[in-house]
Amino acid sequence: MNNHFDILILGGGPAGTRAALDAAGYGAKCALAEPAFFGGTCMNSGCIPTKFLLGGSASLDLAATQQRFKVVLSKPVLDFAALQARKNRFIKGLRVSLQKDLENAGVAVFKGKGQFTGPQSARIGGAGQELTFDKCIAATGSVPAFFPTMKADGANVLSSAGALGLETVPESMIIAGGGPIGLELGEIFHRFGCRVTLVEGMPRLLPAEDEETGAAVEAHFRREGWNIFTDRRIAELNAQDGRAVLRFDDGEELRAARALIAVGRRPASAGLSVEAAGITLNERGFAVCDDALRCSEHVYAAGDLNGRAMLAHAADHQARYAAAHAAGKITGPYAPPPVPACVYGSFEVMRVGPTAAELRKKGGDIGISRAVSASNAIAQSLGHTRGCVRMLWEGDELRGVAAYGGGVSHLVTAAALLLKLGVKKNRPLPILFAHPTLDELLESAIFAAKENIA
């Protein structure tokens, strides 16, 4: 049967493509269905283009920092349209390369959205090509979330994808949402002269992080000239007369040339006909899975669809497990390592493991040790003196690592390894830190005095 596959993957993002390549490598007859572009949101309209624009404009921030020390005498001038064109060429090349990788691996590629028609069958695309499978890995990703009071028109009020596609820099922008997406995109446009107003409904920016981190990030962007509102409820955000208009519930209005809605993401589970495959969704639309990432007898959910960690690298890790489990190469439950997460830009955030607030809830001997960026030669050379690296301890056991400040995203993998290695307080380290490096902040924080917080 030409339309029967050992493993069918729905979705061509980080989880889907990883699962397809691994499954094909195991010798499985494998198919992948993708309705839009290979690489998913991350590669095409999320992580990669955002970081490309941040990286391509980083010299503006570095020059501004060095101007304050009277080292740089004139500000560099960058061409936003040229940077966008270079970014678009890069993304197109990644898509072409990824499709070739899939085809060379022997993966049968189908263009269209998958829809379950039974426990082991799916229809691909509107016309409806029917495929059957032994196992399926559903990796359909996520889409931007919108509140009913916020209306994106694609011209003045934008999603993150719309903002990343702008050809010119607006003179002003309102950003609804003080999470990673809002902060990173806000920094891109601020660097090119846009006046940024950021609105967060929670009491602080980055509400998923500790209070210290949120306060430090807010202080940084206020120093940069951002207008920031926290703990304010948005009654309405829409386009009026060619402008973006935000109205708070107390009646106060903000107006700007453009607005970005960055209030989070939701699973792309609509239209999958999950009931046909025996899949249950929770109240937020995420697939309910067992400890092997199975959401039904024959179907796995990997990546954003299961809601465990809506990050591309977490999706990739889950997909590797799901493909190996579906191919019969491994057994046992999915046991993820600590999941690292970062916010990128001139003032970054990094964390691996629980927050201090989450640890504090456990009670017991919970403590923090820290090192400030001003103590590090590399941070000083770059002018990144307002950062901090924190180690979170339960007794003498390292439980989490968190940091904020310039360049701290580069510490995240070493931080994850320290957790995995089971570092203990006041014991020799199992790895050697090179000198001088920013990484030494991790070592300094490990050996700093511990402050009890619970």
Wavefront OBJ file of the C-alpha trace (Angstrom):
o trace
v 0.000 0.000 0.000
v 1.772 3.186 -1.202
v -0.203 5.385 1.167
v 0.567 3.365 4.287
v 3.499 4.425 6.460
v 5.241 3.074 9.508
v 5.358 6.585 10.975
v 3.421 9.645 9.826
v 4.453 13.072 11.129
v 2.017 15.978 11.075
v 3.861 19.298 11.104
v 7.181 20.382 9.629
v 8.534 22.523 12.458
v 11.426 21.700 14.824
v 9.672 18.663 16.307
v 8.233 17.341 13.066
v 11.368 17.572 10.960
v 13.517 16.111 13.727
v 11.106 13.209 14.187
v 11.011 12.556 10.432
v 14.784 12.549 10.011
v 15.303 10.304 13.041
v 12.511 7.900 12.039
v 13.912 7.598 8.528
v 17.320 6.965 10.036
v 15.861 4.039 11.973
v 14.705 2.540 8.675
v 11.023 3.357 9.097
v 8.881 4.147 6.071
v 8.123 7.738 7.009
v 5.949 10.599 5.738
v 5.695 14.233 6.798
v 2.812 16.609 6.090
v 3.297 20.375 6.371
v 0.698 22.968 5.288
v 3.027 25.953 4.963
v 6.836 26.212 5.235
v 9.323 23.640 6.459
v 10.926 24.768 9.710
v 7.654 25.934 11.224
v 7.166 29.145 13.175
v 10.620 28.998 14.753
v 12.532 29.085 11.484
v 10.192 31.251 9.424
v 8.458 33.777 11.650
v 9.747 33.341 15.187
v 13.025 32.407 16.857
v 15.424 32.466 13.917
v 14.362 35.695 12.165
v 14.114 37.484 15.520
v 17.625 36.454 16.536
v 18.917 37.266 13.037
v 17.612 40.833 13.357
v 18.916 41.144 16.921
v 22.326 39.841 15.893
v 22.467 41.980 12.775
v 21.729 45.142 14.755
v 23.794 44.308 17.870
v 26.508 46.768 16.807
v 24.047 49.622 17.409
v 23.631 48.641 21.040
v 27.341 47.989 21.559
v 28.213 51.353 20.016
v 25.644 53.136 22.187
v 27.143 51.493 25.283
v 30.672 52.485 24.325
v 29.513 56.021 23.513
v 28.620 56.403 27.179
v 32.263 55.636 27.993
v 33.372 58.120 25.283
v 35.083 55.303 23.365
v 32.813 55.447 20.276
v 32.595 58.944 18.831
v 29.846 58.454 16.247
v 26.873 56.135 16.044
v 26.895 53.572 13.219
v 24.085 53.742 10.681
v 22.428 50.481 9.622
v 20.028 49.873 6.743
v 16.926 48.140 8.138
v 15.620 47.166 4.696
v 18.982 45.612 3.777
v 19.036 43.652 7.040
v 15.495 42.421 6.375
v 16.444 41.363 2.843
v 19.487 39.488 4.145
v 17.328 37.804 6.783
v 14.783 36.738 4.168
v 17.485 35.229 1.953
v 18.891 33.330 4.910
v 15.480 31.926 5.918
v 14.709 30.893 2.341
v 18.027 29.062 2.163
v 17.297 27.235 5.421
v 13.910 26.075 4.086
v 15.400 24.771 0.861
v 18.178 22.971 2.727
v 15.747 21.380 5.182
v 13.488 20.105 2.406
v 16.505 18.570 0.652
v 17.553 16.890 3.910
v 14.096 15.339 4.258
v 13.989 14.152 0.649
v 17.540 12.780 0.796
v 16.625 10.859 3.946
v 13.790 9.170 2.057
v 10.948 10.972 3.838
v 7.778 11.221 1.739
v 6.762 14.879 1.879
v 3.125 15.984 1.548
v 1.978 19.589 1.253
v -1.147 20.196 3.299
v -2.662 20.203 6.762
v -3.263 16.840 8.381
v -6.675 15.876 9.739
v -7.317 12.610 11.551
v -10.016 10.428 10.026
v -9.543 7.468 12.362
v -7.213 5.980 14.998
v -4.642 5.168 12.294
v -5.564 7.339 9.327
v -5.368 10.970 8.289
v -6.426 13.130 5.369
v -3.830 15.572 4.025
v -4.887 18.895 2.534
v -8.239 20.242 1.506
v -8.545 17.932 -1.493
v -7.923 15.028 0.833
v -5.234 12.449 0.204
v -5.860 9.596 2.654
v -2.842 8.136 4.465
v -2.742 5.297 6.971
v -0.058 4.650 9.551
v 1.171 2.331 12.268
v 2.237 5.283 14.425
v 1.801 9.025 14.108
v 3.717 11.905 15.704
v 1.546 15.011 15.859
v 3.821 18.061 15.943
v 1.568 20.825 14.698
v 3.107 23.551 16.859
v 1.386 26.709 18.024
v -0.034 29.997 16.762
v -0.162 33.505 18.270
v -2.756 33.948 20.989
v -5.147 36.903 20.905
v -7.567 38.209 23.488
v -11.087 38.962 22.191
v -10.530 42.672 22.896
v -7.442 42.766 20.671
v -7.927 42.827 16.901
v -4.964 42.379 14.575
v -5.667 43.848 11.132
v -2.274 42.952 9.649
v -1.530 46.581 8.822
v -1.559 48.689 11.980
v -2.083 46.007 14.627
v 0.242 43.076 14.049
v 1.121 39.601 15.205
v 4.789 38.753 15.767
v 4.991 37.375 12.215
v 3.580 40.620 10.853
v 6.054 42.713 12.818
v 8.986 40.605 11.604
v 7.864 41.211 8.032
v 7.776 45.023 8.205
v 9.853 46.625 5.474
v 10.247 49.957 7.251
v 10.605 50.957 10.890
v 7.505 52.661 12.323
v 8.056 55.888 14.225
v 6.218 54.424 17.230
v 4.942 51.054 18.398
v 2.728 49.810 21.222
v 3.585 46.302 22.391
v 0.940 44.373 24.313
v 2.808 41.744 26.319
v 5.962 41.941 28.424
v 7.205 38.407 27.761
v 10.131 37.278 25.593
v 8.408 38.001 22.256
v 7.460 41.554 23.191
v 10.862 42.364 24.673
v 12.903 40.967 21.792
v 10.862 42.535 19.001
v 10.630 45.790 20.933
v 14.418 45.938 21.145
v 14.834 45.398 17.400
v 12.619 48.339 16.517
v 13.941 50.531 19.329
v 17.482 50.112 17.987
v 16.340 51.575 14.671
v 14.723 54.625 16.266
v 11.166 53.482 16.989
v 9.552 54.851 20.154
v 8.418 51.780 22.098
v 5.567 51.635 24.591
v 5.274 48.297 26.385
v 2.126 47.218 28.235
v 2.047 44.196 30.555
v -1.113 43.206 32.410
v 0.768 41.452 35.212
v 2.562 43.374 37.987
v 5.988 42.921 36.331
v 7.686 42.124 33.065
v 8.579 38.480 32.435
v 6.019 37.261 34.985
v 7.257 33.659 34.637
v 10.625 34.710 36.088
v 11.551 35.826 39.595
v 10.691 39.307 40.796
v 14.370 40.332 40.824
v 14.739 39.413 37.158
v 11.585 41.229 36.080
v 12.596 44.360 37.991
v 16.094 44.364 36.481
v 14.742 43.983 32.939
v 12.206 46.768 33.464
v 14.869 49.098 34.880
v 17.103 48.465 31.872
v 14.487 49.262 29.261
v 13.279 52.312 31.148
v 16.860 53.586 31.038
v 16.765 52.956 27.285
v 13.769 55.268 27.014
v 10.900 52.802 26.730
v 7.525 53.858 28.087
v 6.425 50.903 30.238
v 3.077 50.168 31.852
v 2.636 47.188 34.193
v -0.375 45.883 36.088
v -2.736 47.613 33.654
v -5.742 45.936 32.047
v -6.258 46.505 28.321
v -9.907 47.080 27.462
v -9.359 47.336 23.704
v -6.590 47.349 21.102
v -7.427 47.924 17.454
v -6.755 50.059 14.393
v -8.450 53.415 13.979
v -7.846 55.868 11.118
v -4.558 54.284 10.143
v -3.160 54.228 13.687
v -3.039 51.673 16.490
v -5.132 52.634 19.507
v -4.946 50.972 22.908
v -7.508 51.812 25.563
v -7.049 50.827 29.204
v -10.055 49.833 31.281
v -9.855 53.195 33.104
v -10.364 55.006 29.794
v -6.779 56.189 29.200
v -5.699 55.810 25.578
v -2.350 55.231 23.873
v -1.795 55.783 20.155
v 1.054 54.723 17.883
v 1.851 54.049 14.238
v 1.818 50.290 14.852
v 0.947 47.859 17.613
v 2.239 44.366 18.266
v 0.143 41.767 20.072
v 2.569 39.539 21.972
v 0.440 37.983 24.706
v 1.590 34.396 24.169
v 0.867 31.410 21.978
v -1.722 28.643 21.890
v -1.548 25.110 20.481
v -2.436 24.627 16.823
v -4.859 21.825 17.609
v -7.917 23.289 15.880
v -8.915 21.420 12.728
v -6.993 18.244 13.557
v -10.210 16.308 14.279
v -8.471 14.845 17.299
v -11.600 12.991 18.408
v -11.297 10.713 15.367
v -7.924 9.508 16.655
v -9.059 9.199 20.273
v -7.053 12.228 21.433
v -8.236 14.347 24.357
v -7.494 18.060 24.607
v -7.415 19.913 27.916
v -9.259 23.175 28.545
v -6.420 25.170 26.905
v -6.349 23.009 23.765
v -3.192 21.028 24.539
v -3.081 17.299 23.843
v -3.244 15.173 27.002
v -0.328 12.691 26.961
v 0.919 9.774 29.023
v 4.487 9.456 30.290
v 5.625 8.277 26.846
v 4.187 11.368 25.086
v 1.329 9.270 23.648
v -1.984 11.063 23.348
v -3.713 7.945 22.017
v -2.758 4.327 21.423
v -1.140 5.100 18.067
v -0.406 8.852 18.233
v 2.345 10.813 20.001
v 2.271 14.574 20.613
v 5.624 16.352 20.464
v 6.468 20.028 20.878
v 4.025 22.869 21.501
v 0.993 20.646 20.931
v 1.452 18.982 24.318
v 2.252 22.230 26.160
v 5.019 20.809 28.328
v 7.605 23.397 27.284
v 6.801 25.676 24.356
v 10.386 26.023 23.175
v 11.985 24.789 19.943
v 14.795 22.912 21.686
v 12.306 21.161 23.981
v 10.284 20.182 20.907
v 13.401 18.775 19.242
v 14.261 16.722 22.340
v 10.724 15.334 22.634
v 10.698 14.477 18.925
v 13.889 12.436 19.221
v 12.286 10.407 22.005
v 8.951 10.005 20.197
v 10.608 8.826 16.987
v 12.789 6.300 18.829
v 9.842 5.048 20.893
v 7.549 4.783 17.849
v 10.253 2.872 15.956
v 10.637 0.445 18.863
v 14.214 1.521 19.592
v 13.607 2.556 23.195
v 11.096 1.828 25.947
v 10.267 3.535 29.190
v 8.899 6.976 30.014
v 10.084 10.263 28.623
v 12.472 11.817 31.162
v 13.543 15.286 30.013
v 16.613 17.009 31.462
v 16.211 20.527 32.906
v 14.887 22.782 30.146
v 16.976 25.914 29.483
v 15.268 29.139 28.431
v 16.562 32.548 27.354
v 15.434 36.030 26.431
v 17.822 37.590 23.911
v 19.028 41.118 23.213
v 21.170 43.764 24.886
v 19.930 42.790 28.348
v 19.345 39.064 28.383
v 17.729 36.560 30.709
v 18.728 32.934 31.196
v 17.325 30.234 33.445
v 17.665 26.473 33.853
v 15.579 24.779 36.527
v 12.938 26.221 38.889
v 12.645 29.862 39.905
v 13.517 30.970 43.426
v 9.795 31.415 44.138
v 9.081 27.831 43.069
v 11.864 26.492 45.279
v 10.732 28.643 48.197
v 7.337 26.942 48.140
v 9.053 23.653 48.974
v 10.410 25.053 52.229
v 13.540 23.708 53.856
v 17.073 24.956 53.383
v 16.681 27.017 50.202
v 19.351 29.543 49.344
v 20.885 31.749 46.674
v 24.496 32.549 45.889
v 25.348 35.157 43.288
v 27.993 36.910 41.252
v 27.565 40.325 39.650
v 28.666 41.068 36.094
v 30.690 44.073 37.232
v 33.183 41.638 38.773
v 33.938 40.016 35.391
v 36.588 41.390 33.033
v 34.788 40.359 29.832
v 31.513 41.913 30.986
v 33.370 45.103 31.921
v 35.057 45.290 28.514
v 31.647 45.220 26.827
v 30.071 47.649 29.269
v 27.733 44.968 30.609
v 28.032 45.843 34.281
v 24.463 45.624 35.553
v 23.961 41.855 35.351
v 23.874 39.067 37.896
v 24.206 35.263 37.902
v 22.369 33.375 40.656
v 22.699 29.785 41.844
v 19.650 28.298 43.561
v 20.363 25.676 46.229
v 18.415 23.132 48.215
v 20.786 22.362 51.032
v 24.101 21.730 49.256
v 22.442 20.553 46.009
v 22.339 22.875 42.994
v 18.718 23.095 41.821
v 18.625 26.016 39.418
v 20.673 28.669 37.643
v 19.349 32.072 36.620
v 20.944 35.203 35.212
v 20.164 38.604 33.747
v 22.415 41.078 31.959
v 24.459 41.453 28.817
v 25.464 38.224 27.084
v 24.071 35.814 29.680
v 22.364 33.656 27.035
v 25.858 32.354 26.243
v 25.993 30.803 29.720
v 22.890 28.665 29.360
v 24.389 25.405 28.097
v 27.148 25.430 30.707
v 24.481 26.113 33.337
v 22.448 23.114 32.138
v 25.558 20.925 32.310
v 26.301 22.061 35.868
v 22.810 20.980 36.899
v 23.125 17.676 35.081
v 26.504 17.015 36.719
v 24.980 17.426 40.179
v 27.216 20.223 41.436
v 27.341 20.580 45.225
v 28.085 23.662 47.314
v 31.696 24.137 48.419
v 32.976 21.113 46.511
v 35.539 21.057 43.677
v 33.901 21.451 40.273
v 33.937 18.627 37.700
v 34.750 21.085 34.895
v 37.385 23.796 34.416
v 36.364 27.322 33.392
v 38.648 29.141 30.965
v 40.007 32.538 32.007
v 39.078 35.177 31.099
v 35.536 34.361 29.967
v 32.025 35.445 30.819
v 31.470 31.807 31.864
v 33.531 32.452 34.990
v 30.502 34.216 36.434
v 28.973 30.756 36.876
v 31.987 29.580 38.859
v 32.022 32.755 40.952
v 28.340 32.377 41.770
v 28.784 28.735 42.808
v 31.488 29.595 45.350
v 29.908 32.827 46.621
v 28.351 32.920 50.077
v 24.885 31.435 50.214
v 21.955 33.532 51.403
v 19.034 31.564 52.865
v 15.674 32.521 51.366
v 13.358 29.979 53.055
l 1 2 3 4 5 6 7 8 9 10 11 12 13 14 15 16 17 18 19 20 21 22 23 24 25 26 27 28 29 30 31 32 33 34 35 36 37 38 39 40 41 42 43 44 45 46 47 48 49 50 51 52 53 54 55 56 57 58 59 60 61 62 63 64 65 66 67 68 69 70 71 72 73 74 75 76 77 78 79 80 81 82 83 84 85 86 87 88 89 90 91 92 93 94 95 96 97 98 99 100 101 102 103 104 105 106 107 108 109 110 111 112 113 114 115 116 117 118 119 120 121 122 123 124 125 126 127 128 129 130 131 132 133 134 135 136 137 138 139 140 141 142 143 144 145 146 147 148 149 150 151 152 153 154 155 156 157 158 159 160 161 162 163 164 165 166 167 168 169 170 171 172 173 174 175 176 177 178 179 180 181 182 183 184 185 186 187 188 189 190 191 192 193 194 195 196 197 198 199 200 201 202 203 204 205 206 207 208 209 210 211 212 213 214 215 216 217 218 219 220 221 222 223 224 225 226 227 228 229 230 231 232 233 234 235 236 237 238 239 240 241 242 243 244 245 246 247 248 249 250 251 252 253 254 255 256 257 258 259 260 261 262 263 264 265 266 267 268 269 270 271 272 273 274 275 276 277 278 279 280 281 282 283 284 285 286 287 288 289 290 291 292 293 294 295 296 297 298 299 300 301 302 303 304 305 306 307 308 309 310 311 312 313 314 315 316 317 318 319 320 321 322 323 324 325 326 327 328 329 330 331 332 333 334 335 336 337 338 339 340 341 342 343 344 345 346 347 348 349 350 351 352 353 354 355 356 357 358 359 360 361 362 363 364 365 366 367 368 369 370 371 372 373 374 375 376 377 378 379 380 381 382 383 384 385 386 387 388 389 390 391 392 393 394 395 396 397 398 399 400 401 402 403 404 405 406 407 408 409 410 411 412 413 414 415 416 417 418 419 420 421 422 423 424 425 426 427 428 429 430 431 432 433 434 435 436 437 438 439 440 441 442 443 444 445 446 447 448 449 450 451 452 453 454
